[in-house]
Amino acid sequence: MNISPVLRTKDKIGYGLGDMASALVWQTATLFLAYFYTDVFGLPAAIMGTMFLVVRVVDAFVDPCIGALVDRTQTRHGRFRPWLLWFAIPFGVSCLITFYVPDVGATAKIIYACVTYSILSLIYSAINVPYCAMPGALTLDPRERHSLQSWRFGLSFIGGLIVTVIALPLVAKLGDGNVQKGYFYAMSLMGLLGIILFFCCFMMTRERYSPRSDTSGSMLTDLKRLAGNSQWRIVFVFNILLLTAVVTRGSATLYYVNYGLLRPELVFAFIVSGMVASLSGALLSERLLGKFDRVRAYQWTIITFVVFGALIFFLPPSQVWLIFGLNIIFSFIQNLTTPLQWTMFSDVVDYEEHRSGRRLDGLVFSTALFAIKFGLALGGAVVGWVLGMVDYVPGQAIQAPHVLSTLIPCALFIGMVALLTVYKLNSRLVDTIARELASKRQARPDAEALNPALHHVIKE
């Protein structure tokens, strides 16, 4: 039985353009925001780290509310796509105001940074919760979802590459010697491009599977139901560890190249080479890993790139080209797993529908963004706190970036491997669940009960 029709390339590109838009902000925040706040905006490093933690954690609690609203959305355009229309323009504007430096006192600047960063994070949730939840409405086939995520992250890394390649040259060109104005004008262009790409994503995709909107029960009831899902709990913690590791490593990149390797002229080459490797890994993910069991493939891939990441710590700065090579290998192997990371949330949605009869795309993916923001908060805070502990002063060489970009992320990655040992949604079980759900929709689209013969296989 065909679980779902094969998606067209147009569908996959259209969906990927949405994450390309998000990457314009995500990559900017990962690579430049900590540096922007300390060296351009003028925030003390410790305050910047604490601001990241407080603002992101507080804002993350809004995500489940957005997810609950998405699950209860019902329009002629579907459940998820309308949100792209509603929030595309606010998304671009929030990027613009975050990178504006007001001419006010120190306290007012801290308040401005907190408010504008909160707005950016909130709008990011409003457009990304429904966007991330869309795959379940585009296809029912787990393999097709993996392919969809490969295209998504391939285009996402292209968006990140655009930021990496042109952001700093744009800052220099548009600022004409004024770095603050340069960042503002450059990020204004990024915001405009993001708006256009989200509109393209809306027009090029179609929701083929829109389950009946079920408004029965409260968000709190749905959250309690989700909290009882053991696989969701594992994936939630897994993604907090992942994002903390990625953000810690990414945010430390500028510091590492500038003050660790003492080669500031190589910042561009270091970042771009890693981005190209990441792009290649994401695009090849389904082709290289799709034939293996997803859980075991994820575990061994993590172990492999941790080895390469840890090796960088033991190399002296004089071995700069070897460090470059190891960073490229690390980036390629790590991003083989990025599409798998997001298929895990789709698997949890199917698993929850199978175990309880309730499909919670919006709520599950809102908790995914919650985990991402919590990881962002911890990663940004770790960078700020470590720099604060060593009394970081802009322009002063320090050793802290070596630890921030290698050992700390690697320890967190190992924690992810441990979590995967108790995660049971492997390829065989995921395929079985998908076929059972597809059969249910074909036979009785509005049925609430699932086949009891399979229930013993996946019960909690």
Buried (B, 14 or more C-beta within 10 A) or exposed (E): EEBBEEBEEEBBBBBBBBBBBBBBBBBBBBBBBBBBBBBBBBBBBBBBBBBBBBBBBBBBEBBBBBBBBBBBBEEEBBBBBBBBBEBBBBBBBBBBBBBBBBEEEEEEBBEBBBEBBBBBBBBBBBBBBBBBBBBBBBBBBBBBBBBBBBBBBBBBBBBBBBBBBBBBEBBEEBBEEEBBBBBBBBBBBBBBBBBEBBBBBBEBBBBBBBBEEBEEEEBEEBBEBBEEBBBBBBBBBBBBBBBBBBBBBBBBBBBBBBBBBEBEEBBBEBBEBBBBBBBBBBBBBBEBBBEEBBBEBBBEBBEBBBBBBBBBEEBEBEBBEEBBBBBBBBBBBBBBBBBBBBBBBBBBBBBBBBBBEBBBBBBBBBBBBBBBBBBBBBBBBBBBBBBBEEEBEEEEEBEBBBBBBBBBBBEBBBBBBEBBEEBEBBBEBBBBBBBBBBBBBEEEEEEEEBEEEBEEEBEE
